[in-house]
Amino acid sequence: MQTIGLIGGMSWESTAIYYRQLNEQVRARLGGLHSAEILMRSVDFDAIVSLQKQGRWDDACNILADIARALEEAGAGCLLICTNTMHKLAEEVQRAVSIPLLHIADVTASAIKADGCKRPLLLATRYTMEQEFYVQRLRDHFGLDPVIPDADDRTIVHDIIFDELCQGIVNARSRELYLDVIARGKSRGADSVILGCTEICLLVGPQHVDLPVFDSTLLHVDAAIEFSMAKQAPHPRAA
């Protein structure tokens, strides 16, 4: 299998899910004591959040690009940025390396299309819901028509992510608030739900919702496993 490079720590709560799920999937496929080949760099999330709040995306990009290059040099065969929000910088990070960066929006949108859904409700950080880098990609590359929560609901979703989920707090009342947001999205025509922040799966899952749920974290993991375990063409022998 090829080594999977993880740019994690944003937050470490969800990066832990990536690590566990990658290893569980490899064990399920290969059995015994098999586990995933992983290289991970976990950042101090507080520093990244500070750059986000200040709009210093170029500085954040430099950090992620440096990490990507280091992971490639260490032997990673692909890269995952273990957060939806920082895919705002995905194209720049991809240009910094020669190995593929598996884009979380692409793998999520592909699953939505395969299921026949068209109007997913996007639950994510304020950056992901309000800026164009994610929503426009769903529209332009996949023909989806995402439903974005209204301003009050965006505040609810964003604040619970940062004030609770990123700090390991899972609150039943917050789940009720999320389910109310989903109900309002359904009333506006949403036919599915994107868990578009990698921590949301800690709070809400398919068992809570009467619409198809697409968990970006687990779909990202699935894509990494498929890439890592795909049979590689043999290198041509030297003449």
Summary of the structure (lengths in Angstrom):
residues: 239
radius of gyration: 17.9
end to end distance: 26.8
largest distance: 67.2
contacts: 800
relative contact order: 0.16
helix: 57%
strand: 11%
